[in-house]
Amino acid sequence: MTGLNVECDTIIEIACIVTDGDIKEVHEGPEIAIFQTDEVMGAMNAWCIEHHGKSGLTKRVSDSTTSMAQAEEKVLSFIKQYVPEPNTAQLAGNSVHVDRMFLVKHMPNFIAHLNYRIVDVSSVKELARRWFPYEYKRAPRKVLAHTALSDIRESIAELQYYRQAVFKPHSGKSSTQGKNR
């Protein structure tokens, strides 16, 4: 995105990966740079200018011929190919509530196909930081390439780690069984 303000910033890249219930990759979807004008790109904040410039995303956006509507159609078509049932696929990743706000505004048909529930890896990370500091400190380090596909891959790896390190299966009763509520 060109920034985090949904009122004045916009989406410049989208990618997706379909995973199964065990957070294993099933299919990698398209990775699309979305054309934006020089005016839009010039209005980015300093962080975006630096990081999108370093990653090559700024150039990819400038060179792109794909509109927002075309990008939406491509990712929606991809998702429907693997998750055809509406309101089933969940948006997942780090701080995806922000992504969802941008998708509601700029890709309403795509977001309408997804379930209203999201899997926010940042929330899992924050809980691990507070309740499982040992495991939190051993979480995989991020490359921080700041491209859509690399961010998704890092979120998948991070959630896989927390699943095995924190959400461990155990034998016996769960902590909520047998308690009055």
MARDREN-25492 format. One record per residue: x, y, z of N, C-alpha, C, O in turn; residue in one letter. Coordinates in Angstrom, 3 decimals, padded with zeros to 6 digits. Layout:
N
[[X, Y, Z], [X, Y, Z], [X, Y, Z], [X, Y, Z], 'a']
...
END
This chain:
181
[[000.845, -001.170, 000.000], [000.000, 000.000, 000.000], [000.890, 001.233, 000.000], [002.066, 001.173, 000.358], 'm']
[[000.315, 002.328, -000.401], [001.076, 003.575, -000.417], [001.179, 004.181, 000.976], [001.864, 005.188, 001.158], 't']
[[000.525, 003.602, 001.939], [000.524, 004.050, 003.324], [-000.560, 003.303, 004.072], [-001.149, 002.365, 003.535], 'g']
[[-000.828, 003.699, 005.288], [-001.796, 002.979, 006.119], [-003.111, 003.719, 006.315], [-003.981, 003.246, 007.046], 'l']
[[-003.266, 004.863, 005.678], [-004.492, 005.643, 005.808], [-005.448, 005.274, 004.681], [-005.241, 005.658, 003.530], 'n']
[[-006.486, 004.534, 005.013], [-007.421, 004.039, 004.004], [-008.139, 005.174, 003.273], [-008.633, 004.978, 002.163], 'v']
[[-008.201, 006.348, 003.879], [-008.886, 007.480, 003.250], [-008.090, 008.077, 002.095], [-008.679, 008.566, 001.131], 'e']
[[-006.762, 008.044, 002.175], [-005.973, 008.697, 001.120], [-004.926, 007.801, 000.476], [-004.363, 008.176, -000.553], 'c']
[[-004.646, 006.635, 001.040], [-003.671, 005.719, 000.451], [-004.386, 004.635, -000.342], [-005.611, 004.520, -000.287], 'd']
[[-003.615, 003.843, -001.081], [-004.231, 002.833, -001.937], [-003.371, 001.572, -002.018], [-002.235, 001.544, -001.546], 't']
[[-003.925, 000.558, -002.613], [-003.239, -000.722, -002.803], [-002.345, -000.614, -004.034], [-002.779, -000.135, -005.082], 'i']
[[-001.093, -001.062, -003.905], [-000.197, -001.064, -005.066], [000.291, -002.469, -005.421], [000.909, -002.668, -006.467], 'i']
[[000.015, -003.430, -004.561], [000.410, -004.806, -004.859], [-000.506, -005.751, -004.097], [-000.922, -005.464, -002.974], 'e']
[[-000.810, -006.873, -004.720], [-001.601, -007.901, -004.047], [-001.056, -009.261, -004.451], [-000.614, -009.462, -005.582], 'i']
[[-001.096, -010.182, -003.511], [-000.689, -011.564, -003.747], [-001.527, -012.433, -002.827], [-002.134, -011.932, -001.880], 'a']
[[-001.565, -013.719, -003.096], [-002.271, -014.615, -002.187], [-001.715, -016.021, -002.299], [-001.189, -016.433, -003.332], 'c']
[[-001.850, -016.732, -001.208], [-001.486, -018.140, -001.132], [-002.637, -018.841, -000.428], [-003.088, -018.388, 000.624], 'i']
[[-003.108, -019.924, -000.989], [-004.135, -020.743, -000.347], [-003.420, -021.777, 000.511], [-002.526, -022.479, 000.039], 'v']
[[-003.823, -021.863, 001.781], [-003.274, -022.870, 002.685], [-004.400, -023.774, 003.164], [-005.581, -023.455, 003.026], 't']
[[-004.009, -024.902, 003.728], [-005.008, -025.797, 004.305], [-005.144, -025.501, 005.796], [-004.538, -024.556, 006.302], 'd']
[[-005.929, -026.298, 006.491], [-006.161, -026.087, 007.915], [-004.933, -026.294, 008.780], [-004.915, -025.884, 009.941], 'g']
[[-003.907, -026.924, 008.229], [-002.649, -027.123, 008.947], [-001.602, -026.084, 008.568], [-000.420, -026.241, 008.874], 'd']
[[-002.040, -025.028, 007.905], [-001.188, -023.913, 007.480], [-000.120, -024.366, 006.486], [000.980, -023.814, 006.450], 'i']
[[-000.447, -025.354, 005.698], [000.465, -025.810, 004.644], [-000.001, -025.215, 003.327], [-001.195, -025.167, 003.033], 'k']
[[000.969, -024.762, 002.540], [000.637, -024.148, 001.261], [000.004, -025.166, 000.321], [000.529, -026.262, 000.121], 'e']
[[-001.126, -024.785, -000.247], [-001.817, -025.609, -001.232], [-001.528, -025.070, -002.629], [-001.161, -025.827, -003.528], 'v']
[[-001.696, -023.765, -002.807], [-001.440, -023.140, -004.111], [-000.993, -021.697, -003.921], [-001.550, -020.951, -003.115], 'h']
[[000.029, -021.328, -004.686], [000.457, -019.934, -004.717], [-000.325, -019.223, -005.800], [-000.406, -019.690, -006.936], 'e']
[[-000.889, -018.106, -005.442], [-001.685, -017.328, -006.390], [-000.863, -016.277, -007.098], [000.366, -016.271, -007.023], 'g']
[[-001.550, -015.396, -007.779], [-000.852, -014.343, -008.513], [-000.210, -013.330, -007.566], [-000.682, -013.106, -006.451], 'p']
[[000.857, -012.739, -008.032], [001.514, -011.618, -007.348], [001.452, -010.464, -008.340], [002.108, -010.503, -009.381], 'e']
[[000.671, -009.444, -008.022], [000.329, -008.414, -009.008], [000.692, -007.025, -008.502], [000.256, -006.603, -007.431], 'i']
[[001.499, -006.324, -009.292], [001.736, -004.901, -009.045], [000.617, -004.149, -009.757], [000.316, -004.426, -010.918], 'a']
[[000.009, -003.209, -009.064], [-001.143, -002.471, -009.591], [-000.693, -001.068, -009.986], [-000.136, -000.327, -009.176], 'i']
[[-000.941, -000.724, -011.230], [-000.506, 000.581, -011.724], [-001.117, 001.714, -010.911], [-002.305, 001.703, -010.589], 'f']
[[-000.280, 002.683, -010.590], [-000.721, 003.934, -009.975], [000.046, 005.065, -010.652], [001.155, 004.864, -011.146], 'q']
[[-000.536, 006.223, -010.669], [000.093, 007.380, -011.314], [001.303, 007.857, -010.504], [001.461, 007.511, -009.333], 't']
[[002.143, 008.649, -011.148], [003.290, 009.246, -010.458], [002.823, 010.116, -009.296], [003.489, 010.198, -008.264], 'd']
[[001.686, 010.757, -009.470], [001.139, 011.613, -008.412], [000.810, 010.791, -007.165], [001.137, 011.188, -006.047], 'e']
[[000.165, 009.653, -007.366], [-000.179, 008.772, -006.242], [001.094, 008.249, -005.581], [001.214, 008.258, -004.356], 'v']
[[002.037, 007.797, -006.393], [003.272, 007.238, -005.849], [004.113, 008.310, -005.155], [004.791, 008.026, -004.168], 'm']
[[004.071, 009.516, -005.660], [004.821, 010.616, -005.061], [004.265, 011.069, -003.725], [004.957, 011.737, -002.956], 'g']
[[003.029, 010.713, -003.445], [002.391, 011.104, -002.185], [002.658, 010.104, -001.053], [002.172, 010.281, 000.064], 'a']
[[003.429, 009.055, -001.347], [003.737, 008.069, -000.307], [004.563, 008.712, 000.802], [005.272, 009.694, 000.581], 'm']
[[004.457, 008.141, 001.996], [005.286, 008.628, 003.096], [006.727, 008.145, 002.915], [007.007, 007.312, 002.053], 'n']
[[007.626, 008.671, 003.729], [009.058, 008.380, 003.586], [009.360, 006.889, 003.730], [010.196, 006.353, 003.003], 'a']
[[008.679, 006.214, 004.670], [008.913, 004.782, 004.867], [008.590, 004.014, 003.595], [009.379, 003.176, 003.158], 'w']
[[007.438, 004.292, 003.000], [007.025, 003.595, 001.778], [007.964, 003.912, 000.620], [008.340, 003.016, -000.137], 'c']
[[008.339, 005.165, 000.478], [009.257, 005.542, -000.605], [010.553, 004.748, -000.486], [011.046, 004.205, -001.474], 'i']
[[011.103, 004.680, 000.728], [012.359, 003.949, 000.935], [012.200, 002.449, 000.687], [012.941, 001.870, -000.108], 'e']
[[011.245, 001.822, 001.357], [011.128, 000.366, 001.293], [010.589, -000.139, -000.044], [011.068, -001.153, -000.553], 'h']
[[009.609, 000.543, -000.617], [009.092, 000.112, -001.919], [010.112, 000.387, -003.017], [010.149, -000.314, -004.029], 'h']
[[010.934, 001.404, -002.815], [012.024, 001.665, -003.756], [013.077, 000.572, -003.696], [013.515, 000.072, -004.732], 'g']
[[013.492, 000.194, -002.475], [014.510, -000.851, -002.288], [014.044, -002.205, -002.819], [014.830, -002.949, -003.407], 'k']
[[012.781, -002.518, -002.615], [012.264, -003.835, -003.023], [012.004, -003.924, -004.526], [011.816, -005.014, -005.066], 's']
[[011.996, -002.771, -005.196], [011.680, -002.745, -006.622], [010.197, -002.590, -006.905], [009.785, -002.532, -008.063], 'g']
[[009.395, -002.524, -005.849], [007.945, -002.427, -006.038], [007.551, -001.124, -006.724], [006.659, -001.124, -007.573], 'l']
[[008.189, -000.028, -006.378], [007.850, 001.256, -007.003], [007.995, 001.167, -008.515], [007.125, 001.634, -009.251], 't']
[[009.081, 000.574, -008.981], [009.291, 000.422, -010.427], [008.270, -000.535, -011.025], [007.747, -000.282, -012.110], 'k']
[[007.981, -001.627, -010.331], [006.995, -002.586, -010.837], [005.620, -001.938, -010.978], [004.898, -002.215, -011.936], 'r']
[[005.258, -001.081, -010.031], [003.972, -000.368, -010.096], [003.969, 000.582, -011.283], [002.993, 000.648, -012.030], 'v']
[[005.048, 001.307, -011.454], [005.165, 002.258, -012.566], [005.104, 001.550, -013.917], [004.524, 002.073, -014.869], 's']
[[005.700, 000.365, -014.001], [005.737, -000.405, -015.254], [004.470, -001.222, -015.494], [004.245, -001.706, -016.603], 'd']
[[003.650, -001.376, -014.471], [002.467, -002.235, -014.564], [001.409, -001.645, -015.500], [001.286, -000.429, -015.651], 's']
[[000.660, -002.545, -016.114], [-000.497, -002.140, -016.923], [-001.790, -002.679, -016.303], [-002.858, -002.597, -016.911], 't']
[[-001.687, -003.226, -015.096], [-002.835, -003.839, -014.428], [-003.553, -002.810, -013.561], [-002.945, -002.174, -012.700], 't']
[[-004.846, -002.655, -013.799], [-005.663, -001.736, -012.998], [-006.102, -002.427, -011.709], [-005.946, -003.639, -011.558], 's']
[[-006.648, -001.652, -010.793], [-007.177, -002.192, -009.542], [-008.273, -003.222, -009.838], [-008.296, -004.295, -009.235], 'm']
[[-009.172, -002.898, -010.758], [-010.274, -003.809, -011.103], [-009.749, -005.107, -011.707], [-010.262, -006.184, -011.404], 'a']
[[-008.735, -005.012, -012.556], [-008.159, -006.220, -013.155], [-007.473, -007.079, -012.098], [-007.595, -008.304, -012.113], 'q']
[[-006.756, -006.438, -011.186], [-006.094, -007.178, -010.110], [-007.125, -007.879, -009.233], [-006.947, -009.035, -008.851], 'a']
[[-008.202, -007.168, -008.918], [-009.265, -007.763, -008.112], [-009.843, -008.992, -008.804], [-010.037, -010.029, -008.170], 'e']
[[-010.114, -008.882, -010.081], [-010.679, -010.006, -010.834], [-009.728, -011.198, -010.847], [-010.167, -012.342, -010.726], 'e']
[[-008.433, -010.940, -010.994], [-007.448, -012.036, -011.025], [-007.380, -012.774, -009.692], [-007.381, -014.005, -009.670], 'k']
[[-007.322, -012.042, -008.581], [-007.225, -012.727, -007.290], [-008.549, -013.386, -006.910], [-008.555, -014.453, -006.295], 'v']
[[-009.659, -012.766, -007.267], [-010.958, -013.377, -006.991], [-011.124, -014.667, -007.785], [-011.598, -015.672, -007.255], 'l']
[[-010.739, -014.637, -009.033], [-010.808, -015.831, -009.875], [-009.930, -016.944, -009.310], [-010.333, -018.107, -009.280], 's']
[[-008.737, -016.585, -008.866], [-007.830, -017.565, -008.269], [-008.449, -018.178, -007.014], [-008.480, -019.400, -006.874], 'f']
[[-008.933, -017.351, -006.115], [-009.516, -017.853, -004.869], [-010.717, -018.749, -005.156], [-010.861, -019.811, -004.552], 'i']
[[-011.578, -018.323, -006.077], [-012.767, -019.125, -006.407], [-012.397, -020.478, -006.999], [-013.149, -021.443, -006.867], 'k']
[[-011.251, -020.549, -007.646], [-010.788, -021.811, -008.226], [-010.514, -022.841, -007.126], [-010.770, -024.029, -007.319], 'q']
[[-010.000, -022.400, -005.979], [-009.620, -023.315, -004.903], [-010.579, -023.286, -003.718], [-010.680, -024.262, -002.974], 'y']
[[-011.282, -022.169, -003.540], [-012.271, -022.036, -002.469], [-013.522, -021.423, -003.093], [-013.788, -020.234, -002.917], 'v']
[[-014.295, -022.239, -003.824], [-015.435, -021.697, -004.569], [-016.600, -021.238, -003.695], [-017.372, -020.368, -004.098], 'p']
[[-016.731, -021.807, -002.523], [-017.853, -021.483, -001.647], [-017.658, -020.098, -001.020], [-016.657, -019.874, -000.339], 'e']
[[-018.588, -019.171, -001.235], [-018.466, -017.843, -000.615], [-018.453, -017.932, 000.911], [-018.996, -018.872, 001.491], 'p']
[[-017.842, -016.963, 001.541], [-017.785, -016.849, 002.999], [-017.070, -018.012, 003.672], [-017.382, -018.368, 004.808], 'n']
[[-016.115, -018.600, 002.969], [-015.361, -019.719, 003.518], [-013.898, -019.346, 003.739], [-013.374, -019.511, 004.841], 't']
[[-013.245, -018.851, 002.708], [-011.820, -018.491, 002.800], [-011.642, -017.328, 003.766], [-012.433, -016.385, 003.786], 'a']
[[-010.587, -017.421, 004.563], [-010.312, -016.358, 005.530], [-009.059, -015.593, 005.134], [-008.078, -016.173, 004.668], 'q']
[[-009.109, -014.300, 005.325], [-007.947, -013.446, 005.141], [-007.034, -013.683, 006.332], [-007.487, -013.668, 007.476], 'l']
[[-005.749, -013.903, 006.072], [-004.807, -014.172, 007.154], [-003.495, -013.456, 006.880], [-003.144, -013.190, 005.731], 'a']
[[-002.780, -013.151, 007.946], [-001.487, -012.493, 007.828], [-001.246, -011.592, 009.021], [-001.989, -011.633, 010.001], 'g']
[[-000.210, -010.780, 008.936], [000.116, -009.842, 010.002], [-000.652, -008.545, 009.819], [-000.647, -007.952, 008.739], 'n']
[[-001.305, -008.115, 010.873], [-002.101, -006.871, 010.876], [-003.081, -006.813, 009.706], [-003.235, -005.770, 009.070], 's']
[[-003.737, -007.931, 009.427], [-004.627, -008.006, 008.264], [-005.905, -007.197, 008.417], [-006.649, -007.036, 007.450], 'v']
[[-006.172, -006.690, 009.606], [-007.326, -005.793, 009.734], [-007.114, -004.558, 008.861], [-008.075, -004.004, 008.329], 'h']
[[-005.869, -004.127, 008.710], [-005.566, -002.985, 007.844], [-005.778, -003.376, 006.387], [-006.395, -002.632, 005.624], 'v']
[[-005.267, -004.539, 006.001], [-005.477, -005.020, 004.631], [-006.966, -005.105, 004.321], [-007.413, -004.717, 003.242], 'd']
[[-007.724, -005.618, 005.283], [-009.165, -005.772, 005.072], [-009.837, -004.423, 004.806], [-010.708, -004.329, 003.942], 'r']
[[-009.441, -003.386, 005.537], [-010.029, -002.054, 005.313], [-009.769, -001.582, 003.881], [-010.657, -001.024, 003.237], 'm']
[[-008.555, -001.805, 003.390], [-008.221, -001.400, 002.027], [-008.977, -002.245, 001.005], [-009.420, -001.731, -000.023], 'f']
[[-009.125, -003.535, 001.283], [-009.861, -004.406, 000.366], [-011.341, -004.045, 000.324], [-011.955, -004.093, -000.741], 'l']
[[-011.915, -003.688, 001.452], [-013.317, -003.253, 001.480], [-013.500, -002.052, 000.568], [-014.482, -001.968, -000.170], 'v']
[[-012.564, -001.132, 000.619], [-012.672, 000.090, -000.175], [-012.343, -000.129, -001.651], [-013.060, 000.362, -002.523], 'k']
[[-011.268, -000.862, -001.936], [-010.753, -000.939, -003.301], [-011.068, -002.244, -004.041], [-011.021, -002.278, -005.270], 'h']
[[-011.385, -003.304, -003.316], [-011.679, -004.596, -003.944], [-012.895, -005.232, -003.276], [-012.786, -006.310, -002.690], 'm']
[[-014.046, -004.578, -003.358], [-015.233, -005.054, -002.632], [-015.729, -006.425, -003.079], [-016.253, -007.176, -002.257], 'p']
[[-015.581, -006.772, -004.341], [-016.033, -008.088, -004.802], [-015.164, -009.198, -004.226], [-015.662, -010.266, -003.871], 'n']
[[-013.871, -008.942, -004.136], [-012.947, -009.922, -003.564], [-013.249, -010.131, -002.081], [-013.399, -011.266, -001.629], 'f']
[[-013.337, -009.041, -001.330], [-013.554, -009.163, 000.112], [-014.930, -009.761, 000.405], [-015.102, -010.437, 001.420], 'i']
[[-015.904, -009.525, -000.460], [-017.247, -010.083, -000.267], [-017.247, -011.604, -000.375], [-018.111, -012.263, 000.202], 'a']
[[-016.288, -012.169, -001.106], [-016.207, -013.626, -001.247], [-015.603, -014.271, 000.002], [-015.845, -015.448, 000.272], 'h']
[[-014.819, -013.507, 000.760], [-014.140, -014.057, 001.927], [-015.054, -014.085, 003.146], [-016.065, -013.384, 003.199], 'l']
[[-014.684, -014.899, 004.113], [-015.382, -014.961, 005.382], [-015.106, -013.684, 006.166], [-014.067, -013.051, 005.976], 'n']
[[-016.016, -013.307, 007.033], [-015.816, -012.106, 007.844], [-014.730, -012.302, 008.900], [-014.184, -011.326, 009.414], 'y']
[[-014.418, -013.539, 009.222], [-013.371, -013.813, 010.206], [-011.999, -013.682, 009.557], [-011.815, -014.011, 008.385], 'r']
[[-011.044, -013.197, 010.339], [-009.675, -013.089, 009.861], [-008.756, -013.818, 010.834], [-009.101, -014.014, 011.999], 'i']
[[-007.599, -014.214, 010.352], [-006.573, -014.812, 011.198], [-005.427, -013.809, 011.237], [-004.667, -013.676, 010.278], 'v']
[[-005.316, -013.110, 012.356], [-004.308, -012.064, 012.478], [-003.103, -012.598, 013.247], [-003.155, -012.775, 014.465], 'd']
[[-002.036, -012.847, 012.530], [-000.818, -013.400, 013.115], [-000.209, -012.421, 014.121], [000.422, -012.842, 015.091], 'v']
[[-000.392, -011.135, 013.897], [000.125, -010.135, 014.842], [-000.514, -010.295, 016.221], [000.149, -010.093, 017.238], 's']
[[-001.779, -010.652, 016.258], [-002.454, -010.879, 017.541], [-001.868, -012.095, 018.243], [-001.638, -012.070, 019.452], 's']
[[-001.626, -013.155, 017.487], [-001.012, -014.356, 018.052], [000.369, -014.007, 018.605], [000.733, -014.430, 019.703], 'v']
[[001.130, -013.233, 017.834], [002.472, -012.826, 018.264], [002.417, -012.018, 019.563], [003.234, -012.233, 020.459], 'k']
[[001.464, -011.094, 019.672], [001.341, -010.277, 020.880], [000.980, -011.131, 022.091], [001.489, -010.903, 023.189], 'e']
[[000.110, -012.103, 021.896], [-000.241, -012.992, 023.005], [000.956, -013.840, 023.409], [001.200, -014.049, 024.598], 'l']
[[001.700, -014.326, 022.429], [002.903, -015.107, 022.730], [003.927, -014.249, 023.476], [004.573, -014.722, 024.411], 'a']
[[004.072, -013.001, 023.067], [005.027, -012.098, 023.731], [004.672, -011.941, 025.213], [005.564, -011.871, 026.058], 'r']
[[003.397, -011.886, 025.525], [002.958, -011.677, 026.902], [002.923, -012.965, 027.716], [003.331, -012.984, 028.877], 'r']
[[002.439, -014.031, 027.108], [002.183, -015.254, 027.860], [003.225, -016.347, 027.661], [003.364, -017.233, 028.505], 'w']
[[003.955, -016.293, 026.558], [004.967, -017.300, 026.244], [006.254, -016.617, 025.776], [006.670, -016.806, 024.633], 'f']
[[006.892, -015.819, 026.652], [008.053, -015.034, 026.216], [009.212, -015.890, 025.707], [009.936, -015.478, 024.801], 'p']
[[009.389, -017.071, 026.281], [010.459, -017.963, 025.821], [010.242, -018.335, 024.357], [011.160, -018.233, 023.544], 'y']
[[009.026, -018.765, 024.024], [008.710, -019.150, 022.652], [008.724, -017.938, 021.720], [009.158, -018.030, 020.572], 'e']
[[008.249, -016.819, 022.221], [008.226, -015.587, 021.421], [009.632, -015.210, 020.960], [009.836, -014.847, 019.801], 'y']
[[010.593, -015.297, 021.868], [011.973, -014.913, 021.538], [012.611, -015.852, 020.522], [013.612, -015.496, 019.900], 'k']
[[012.060, -017.022, 020.348], [012.609, -017.997, 019.404], [011.850, -018.051, 018.075], [012.113, -018.911, 017.235], 'r']
[[010.923, -017.139, 017.901], [010.147, -017.086, 016.646], [011.084, -016.796, 015.478], [012.109, -016.136, 015.650], 'a']
[[010.737, -017.287, 014.297], [011.602, -017.044, 013.136], [011.745, -015.553, 012.853], [010.780, -014.792, 012.923], 'p']
[[012.948, -015.165, 012.538], [013.216, -013.768, 012.182], [012.706, -013.507, 010.781], [012.771, -014.368, 009.903], 'r']
[[012.200, -012.308, 010.592], [011.654, -011.943, 009.288], [012.740, -011.358, 008.395], [013.684, -010.726, 008.869], 'k']
[[012.588, -011.580, 007.102], [013.492, -011.006, 006.109], [013.144, -009.537, 005.896], [014.019, -008.717, 005.616], 'v']
[[011.876, -009.215, 006.029], [011.360, -007.852, 005.875], [011.614, -007.290, 004.482], [012.076, -006.158, 004.334], 'l']
[[011.309, -008.086, 003.463], [011.433, -007.619, 002.080], [010.305, -006.652, 001.728], [010.433, -005.854, 000.800], 'a']
[[009.218, -006.725, 002.460], [008.068, -005.825, 002.292], [007.463, -005.881, 000.891], [007.115, -004.853, 000.310], 'h']
[[007.345, -007.088, 000.362], [006.528, -007.290, -000.835], [005.362, -008.167, -000.393], [005.455, -008.865, 000.617], 't']
[[004.286, -008.134, -001.136], [003.083, -008.862, -000.724], [003.365, -010.351, -000.529], [002.997, -010.923, 000.497], 'a']
[[004.010, -010.975, -001.502], [004.245, -012.414, -001.425], [005.223, -012.766, -000.303], [005.008, -013.743, 000.415], 'l']
[[006.281, -011.993, -000.144], [007.233, -012.292, 000.932], [006.582, -012.080, 002.301], [006.849, -012.839, 003.233], 's']
[[005.736, -011.065, 002.431], [005.031, -010.847, 003.698], [004.101, -012.017, 004.018], [003.998, -012.437, 005.171], 'd']
[[003.429, -012.538, 002.997], [002.543, -013.692, 003.203], [003.351, -014.903, 003.651], [002.978, -015.584, 004.606], 'i']
[[004.451, -015.169, 002.965], [005.296, -016.321, 003.328], [005.817, -016.186, 004.766], [005.847, -017.168, 005.508], 'r']
[[006.221, -014.989, 005.154], [006.700, -014.773, 006.517], [005.578, -014.976, 007.531], [005.809, -015.527, 008.607], 'e']
[[004.378, -014.539, 007.201], [003.231, -014.735, 008.098], [002.906, -016.213, 008.249], [002.604, -016.675, 009.349], 's']
[[002.965, -016.955, 007.153], [002.717, -018.404, 007.207], [003.763, -019.076, 008.090], [003.415, -019.878, 008.957], 'i']
[[005.034, -018.760, 007.882], [006.111, -019.361, 008.680], [005.955, -019.014, 010.160], [006.165, -019.859, 011.031], 'a']
[[005.590, -017.784, 010.429], [005.413, -017.340, 011.806], [004.250, -018.075, 012.477], [004.374, -018.526, 013.616], 'e']
[[003.127, -018.194, 011.775], [001.976, -018.893, 012.346], [002.269, -020.384, 012.520], [001.839, -020.985, 013.504], 'l']
[[002.992, -020.982, 011.578], [003.387, -022.388, 011.731], [004.245, -022.565, 012.987], [004.074, -023.522, 013.743], 'q']
[[005.161, -021.629, 013.192], [006.013, -021.698, 014.383], [005.170, -021.618, 015.656], [005.312, -022.453, 016.549], 'y']
[[004.299, -020.623, 015.738], [003.493, -020.465, 016.949], [002.562, -021.656, 017.159], [002.274, -022.026, 018.297], 'y']
[[002.104, -022.243, 016.093], [001.244, -023.422, 016.228], [002.003, -024.551, 016.916], [001.470, -025.186, 017.827], 'r']
[[003.238, -024.809, 016.495], [003.992, -025.913, 017.095], [004.599, -025.539, 018.436], [004.773, -026.408, 019.290], 'q']
[[004.925, -024.266, 018.643], [005.596, -023.871, 019.882], [004.634, -023.503, 021.007], [004.954, -023.697, 022.180], 'a']
[[003.472, -022.979, 020.668], [002.546, -022.478, 021.681], [001.245, -023.277, 021.727], [000.772, -023.636, 022.805], 'v']
[[000.674, -023.550, 020.569], [-000.603, -024.265, 020.508], [-000.350, -025.766, 020.441], [-000.664, -026.420, 019.447], 'f']
[[000.219, -026.294, 021.507], [000.620, -027.697, 021.540], [-000.560, -028.573, 021.943], [-001.299, -028.239, 022.869], 'k']
[[-000.735, -029.693, 021.246], [-001.780, -030.624, 021.691], [-001.350, -031.269, 023.015], [-000.161, -031.465, 023.265], 'p']
[[-002.318, -031.589, 023.837], [-002.006, -032.252, 025.092], [-003.052, -033.312, 025.360], [-004.132, -033.304, 024.770], 'h']
[[-002.721, -034.214, 026.248], [-003.688, -035.247, 026.610], [-004.460, -034.789, 027.837], [-004.016, -033.900, 028.564], 's']
[[-005.576, -035.379, 028.057], [-006.378, -035.031, 029.219], [-007.399, -033.962, 028.905], [-007.632, -033.598, 027.753], 'g']
[[-007.999, -033.472, 029.978], [-009.058, -032.479, 029.828], [-008.481, -031.120, 029.457], [-007.362, -030.772, 029.834], 'k']
[[-009.267, -030.371, 028.717], [-008.859, -028.993, 028.438], [-009.082, -028.167, 029.696], [-009.791, -028.595, 030.606], 's']
[[-008.489, -027.007, 029.747], [-008.594, -026.169, 030.942], [-010.011, -025.671, 031.186], [-010.314, -025.214, 032.288], 's']
[[-010.886, -025.745, 030.189], [-012.257, -025.261, 030.369], [-013.241, -026.388, 030.659], [-014.388, -026.117, 031.013], 't']
[[-012.827, -027.637, 030.520], [-013.744, -028.745, 030.767], [-014.016, -028.887, 032.261], [-013.102, -028.803, 033.081], 'q']
[[-015.269, -029.101, 032.597], [-015.640, -029.358, 033.976], [-015.763, -028.119, 034.842], [-016.093, -028.226, 036.024], 'g']
[[-015.509, -026.960, 034.287], [-015.634, -025.729, 035.070], [-016.997, -025.114, 034.844], [-017.554, -025.185, 033.749], 'k']
[[-017.519, -024.518, 035.882], [-018.778, -023.783, 035.747], [-018.503, -022.452, 035.082], [-017.468, -021.823, 035.298], 'n']
[[-019.449, -022.046, 034.275], [-019.285, -020.753, 033.606], [-020.383, -019.840, 034.012], [-020.433, -018.696, 033.562], 'r']
END
